[in-house]
Amino acid sequence: MNLEGRAGIVTGAGRGIGRAVALLLAKEGASVVVNDPGVGRGGEPTEEKPADAVVEEISAFQGRASANYSSVADYASAGRMVAQCVDTYGKIDFVVNVAGMLRERMIWNMTEEDFDQVLSVHLKGHWNMCHHAVKLMRAARYGRIVNFSSDAFKGSVGQCNYAAAKAGIIGLTRTIANEAGRYGITANAMCPMAATRMTVNDAVIAGWKRRLERGLLTQAQYESRMAMPGPEYVAPMVAYLCSEASRDVNGQLFHAERSMIHTYRYGEEARAVYKFTDDGMFSVDELVETIPSSLMAGIPNVAPPDEA
């Protein structure tokens, strides 16, 4: 078992990807705090306690787990969650931040609350957990952080709050990697593709159909989304990133789904134009003349105006 003797937290672990990750980490020998407040897809309160069910599943194969029902969006609660791990298992070796929610609307229909709530759970929630955990990991000179971003960081129609949060998580992760790497702490981010209640439901499928009809999705893209694999295909890469074997993997961004794991060239320079005369400053007229045939050559408008 690759995580024998390790202990840590998986947030949002009551369902979907978080559940799959918590189960596999426990099977690999780790002691796991299973966090899930039991809220709905949009963060609405419910009476459910899915964390208990996951703890029962882990206990059934003699794994070690305990439940936590706090919201990662609350700074103090995140600190108590980290303390629970240390008090229960004697240390904290890893944090896997999966917890999230969705409030999907076009930017002109999105409310301030929609934006703030999604940023609070995703981006601030990741920061809360990392902040409290890294302080202890730094003292122990060992730690593994796996933060969940999304391909939505590239831009996602109807999800400007979610896309902004997921792009922010990448920046947060890479910064933690640079700050904490010398203390034996790694921080990496995951962009999964998996069918969960967050990614596939009746409303989401209806949206895909509308985009297919408008030509915003190809038939192949639509069929690929409809055949989206389960979260169990994402969990092995997370377990690897939590293990000792990944000690030199730091500050990276990965995509995982069935049959494929890939990295991204995130933030690298793609094309450039130079001006070596005078003081090196481009005039606006020069840019009007130069940009279309250089930096933007062959690159289409991601959403051209509707001419109808």
Residue pairs with C-beta under 8 A, 6 or more apart in sequence:
1 27
1 28
1 29
2 28
2 29
2 239
2 240
2 243
2 244
2 245
3 25
3 28
3 29
3 30
3 239
3 242
3 243
4 28
4 29
4 30
5 29
6 29
6 30
6 31
6 93
6 94
6 242
7 30
7 31
7 32
7 85
7 88
7 89
7 90
7 91
7 92
7 93
7 94
8 25
8 30
8 31
8 32
8 33
8 85
8 92
8 93
8 94
8 95
8 96
8 144
8 242
9 32
9 33
9 35
9 68
9 81
9 82
9 85
9 92
9 94
9 95
9 96
9 129
9 133
10 18
10 21
10 22
10 25
10 32
10 33
10 34
10 35
10 96
10 98
11 18
11 35
11 36
11 72
11 81
11 95
11 96
11 97
11 98
11 99
11 125
11 129
12 18
12 35
12 36
12 72
12 97
12 98
12 99
12 100
13 19
13 21
13 22
13 32
13 34
13 35
13 36
13 51
13 54
13 98
14 34
14 36
14 38
14 48
14 49
14 50
14 51
14 53
14 54
15 36
15 50
15 196
15 197
16 98
16 194
16 196
16 197
16 198
16 231
17 98
17 148
17 192
17 194
17 196
17 231
17 234
17 235
18 36
18 96
18 98
18 99
19 50
19 54
19 231
20 194
20 230
20 231
20 232
20 234
20 235
21 96
21 98
21 231
21 234
21 235
21 238
21 239
22 32
22 34
22 54
22 58
22 65
23 54
23 57
23 58
23 235
24 232
24 235
24 236
24 238
24 239
25 32
25 94
25 96
25 235
25 238
25 239
25 242
26 32
26 58
26 61
26 63
26 64
26 65
27 61
27 63
28 239
28 243
30 64
30 93
30 94
30 242
31 64
31 65
31 88
31 89
32 58
32 63
32 64
32 65
32 66
33 65
33 66
33 67
33 68
33 81
33 84
33 85
33 88
33 89
34 51
34 54
34 55
34 58
34 65
34 66
34 67
34 68
35 51
35 67
35 68
35 69
35 70
35 72
35 81
35 99
36 49
36 50
36 51
36 54
36 67
36 68
36 69
36 99
37 69
37 70
37 71
38 46
38 47
38 48
38 49
38 50
38 51
38 69
39 45
39 46
39 71
39 101
40 46
41 101
41 102
41 197
41 198
41 201
42 101
42 102
42 103
43 101
43 103
43 117
43 121
49 67
49 69
51 67
51 68
51 69
52 67
54 65
54 67
55 65
55 66
55 67
58 64
58 65
59 65
64 89
66 84
66 88
68 81
68 84
70 77
70 78
70 80
70 81
71 77
71 121
71 125
72 78
72 81
72 97
72 99
72 121
72 125
72 126
72 128
72 129
73 120
73 121
73 124
73 125
73 128
74 128
75 128
78 125
78 128
78 129
78 131
78 132
79 128
79 132
81 129
81 132
82 92
82 95
82 129
82 132
82 133
82 136
85 91
85 92
86 92
86 136
91 136
91 140
92 133
92 136
92 137
92 143
93 137
93 142
93 143
93 144
93 242
94 143
94 144
94 145
94 146
94 242
95 129
95 130
95 133
95 143
95 144
95 145
95 146
96 145
96 146
96 148
96 238
96 242
97 125
97 126
97 129
97 130
97 145
97 146
97 147
97 148
97 169
98 148
99 121
99 122
99 125
100 121
100 122
100 125
100 148
100 162
100 198
101 117
101 118
101 121
101 122
102 118
102 159
102 162
102 198
103 110
103 114
103 115
103 117
103 118
103 161
103 162
104 158
104 159
104 162
105 111
105 114
105 158
106 157
106 158
107 160
110 160
110 161
114 161
115 160
115 161
118 161
118 162
118 165
119 161
119 164
119 165
119 168
122 162
122 165
122 166
122 168
122 169
123 164
123 165
123 168
123 169
123 172
126 147
126 169
126 172
127 172
130 145
130 147
130 172
130 176
130 187
133 143
133 145
134 143
134 145
134 176
134 180
134 185
136 143
137 143
137 180
137 183
137 184
137 185
138 180
138 183
138 185
140 184
141 183
141 184
142 184
142 185
143 180
143 183
143 184
143 185
143 186
144 185
144 186
144 241
144 242
144 243
144 246
145 173
145 176
145 185
145 186
145 187
145 188
146 187
146 188
146 189
146 190
146 238
146 241
146 242
147 169
147 172
147 173
147 187
147 188
147 189
147 190
148 169
148 189
148 190
148 191
148 192
149 166
149 167
149 169
149 170
149 173
149 189
149 190
149 191
149 253
150 156
150 162
150 163
150 166
150 191
150 192
151 191
151 193
151 255
152 159
152 162
152 163
152 166
153 163
153 166
153 167
153 169
153 170
153 191
154 163
155 163
155 302
156 162
156 163
157 211
157 216
158 207
166 191
169 189
170 189
170 253
170 266
173 187
173 188
173 189
173 251
173 253
174 187
174 189
174 251
176 185
176 187
177 186
177 187
177 188
177 250
177 251
178 251
180 187
181 187
181 250
181 251
184 247
186 241
186 246
186 247
186 249
186 250
186 251
187 250
187 251
188 241
188 246
188 249
188 250
188 251
188 252
188 253
188 254
189 252
189 253
189 254
190 234
190 237
190 238
190 241
190 253
190 254
190 255
190 256
191 253
191 254
191 255
191 256
191 264
192 231
192 234
192 255
192 256
192 257
193 228
193 229
193 234
193 255
193 256
193 257
194 228
194 229
194 230
194 231
194 233
194 234
194 257
195 228
195 229
195 230
195 231
196 231
199 228
200 225
200 228
205 226
208 217
208 222
208 225
208 226
209 222
211 217
211 222
212 218
212 219
212 222
217 225
228 257
229 257
229 258
230 258
233 256
233 257
233 258
233 259
234 256
234 257
236 256
237 254
237 256
237 261
238 256
240 246
241 249
241 254
252 263
253 263
253 264
253 266
254 261
254 262
254 263
254 264
255 261
255 262
255 263
255 264
271 294
271 295
272 295
273 290
273 291
273 294
273 295
275 281
275 282
275 286
282 290
